Amino acid sequence: MAPKFARSCFLALSLGFLASNANAESLLILNPALFEDLRGDQESIKSKLSIKIPNLRSKLGQVCVSVFNSEDGFPADAEKAVSSFCMSASEAQETGFVSIEGLPFGTIALALFHDENSDKKLNTGIFGIPLEGFAFSNNPALRIGAPGYQECTFTFSDSQPTHLVELRYLR
C-alpha cells in the first residue's frame, strides 16, 4: 500500500505543480493510466466493523458471527448473511473484539454465538433453550424465541465502527 500511496501523493503534487505552472492545453497530454492508481486506492479502502464482546465466558471453541442486511434468514441462516465466519474464542477473549473487514456501510443486524464445542452450530437443549452463549446486536431483552431483524438493526458507518454485544449464557 505504501508504494501506491507514495505514487498517489507524487501524482497529486505533480498535478498541482502542472496546474499552477501550465495552461489547460498542456494538462491534456497526461496519461489517463496514471489515474488508475488513485481509483484503485479509493476502492481498496475497506470498512471494518469491530464487535466488542466483554463477557466471553471461556477460551473454549470459537465465536461465530453472522451479519445480515435484510430480514431474509435472520438470525439463524448464515448462508443468507452478508458475512458469516467463526474465529477462535481464545483470540476473541484476549482482544475483547471480533472484527469484520470489507463490510458495506448501512443498516445491519448481528447474530453471534459462543460455539464452545466447535461444531459450528448453536446447541440447544429441551424446548430449544440455548446451551451455549448467544447475542444479537442492540442486546434486545430476552423472551421466548429469537428477536426480529428490526429490533436488532443499527447503522454501521465510519462514525460508528464499533458495536457492543453482551453474550447471554442460560446455563
Order of alpha helices (4+ residues) and beta strands (2+ residues): alpha-alpha-alpha-beta-beta-beta-alpha-beta-beta-beta-alpha-beta-beta
